[in-house]
Amino acid sequence: MKTTDQLLHQISEAALARHPGAVVDATIHLWRKLAPELIPIIGERGFETLYLRSIRLACVQYPWMKQDGEGPPDNNDFPQLRQCLQTQDDAQASQASMALFTIFFDTLASLIGEALTKHLLRSAWGQETSEIRKENFQ
């Protein structure tokens, strides 16, 4: 079984391959697909809290990701994240996006378990995970 971190790297690569040269758009697309899957389970406030905590932790390695305010991502559009990522080259934006997703999913897995986290990931990012062998998600 692959670790969640390895799966995230594979998913990120697959998603970015679907959107070449559009790291920022691909990242926002993935967050937009993820939010509606998680909010019914952990609540809107739970999602916001987990997302903002992940941002704060990612800022340790990528200080330019710091976002103003404590509010929710605006209508699941993640405008502050988009703005931060757009200030970087594709390689740096991709690394930071992966770090953010990894922190988010590691924290989520510690709260609800790795099996449920993988299930939610597969549910939210089904198309992006279609190239990854199904047994990696079990």
Secondary structure as UniProt FT lines:
FT   HELIX           4..18
FT   TURN            20..21
FT   HELIX           23..42
FT   HELIX           44..61
FT   HELIX           63..65
FT   HELIX           74..76
FT   HELIX           79..86
FT   HELIX           90..112
FT   HELIX           114..124
FT   HELIX           126..129
FT   TURN            130..131
FT   HELIX           134..137
//
